[in-house]
Amino acid sequence: MTETIETVRVSVKVNGEEAVRDVEPRRQLVDFLRHDLGLTGTHVGCEQGVCGMCTVLFDGEPIKSCLMLAPQADGHEITTVESLNGEELHPLQRAFKEHHGLQCGYCTPAMLMTALALGRRGVPLDREQLEEELAGVLCRCTGYQKIYDAVESYLAETAGSGGTA
């Protein structure tokens, strides 16, 4: 006897492009992005929302995509690290490169997405506030200081531009 698996249609805008797929209602957003859409820049870590590796922007705000089901994203806009791809480095990527803000790179996509959201807010942050904002993404390699330096540099560059620099 073959069991029929119920699916639901999910329509989201991902990195500016419409994506429509039929998925199981229990499909996590992170798996939808990685396996259904092939956007593997969003990493999977703890799958419990603790490590932050799966951070993407949901309607412009950072969320942990392992804690959201794909059907919950229906009708919304998702931004992943792939949105930064271009012929040249995005200013945020350039800041991470210039300040050596990455080591193994596993947390980097989540750090970039969180920093991108901070840049779009256009609100100045001191070091303590920046540390608090980035606390949702764990890094086991860098000790954070160079990540903070990179994000501060990016935020200074984008001040007043809404993160579009």
C-alpha positions, 0 to 999 in steps of 0.5 A: 500500500502506497501512502500519499504524502500531503503537500502544500504550495509555497510561493515566496520571493527569494533574493528577488525571484519568485519561487513556487514549490509543493512541499510537505507541511513540516518542511523546515525553511532551511531545508526548503532553501537548501534542498528545494531551491539549491541555495546551500549558502544557508548552513545547518547547524544545531537545528534548534535555533541556538547556533544561528548558522541558518540565519536568513532575512525574512521580510528584511529581518534576521530569523533562524530558518531552522525554526520556521516551516516553509509554509509559514514563509508563503507570501513573504520575502527571503534574502539569503547570502547568495543575494550578495553574489555579483561581479564584484564583492559586496561592500559587506563581503569586502569588509569581512575580507579586509578585516579578516572577519572569517576563518573556517567560514561556516558562520560567515553567511549568517553573520553577513545576513545579520550585518546586512539587516543592521546596515539596512536599519541605518542606526549607529551602534556602539561596540556593545550594541553590535555584540548584542545584535550579533550574539545570535550567531555563534563562531567557534574560530575567530574570537569575534573581534575581527567580525566586529571590526568588519561589521563596524567598518561596513556600518560606517560605510553604509551610514545614511544609505540604508545598507545599499552601499 
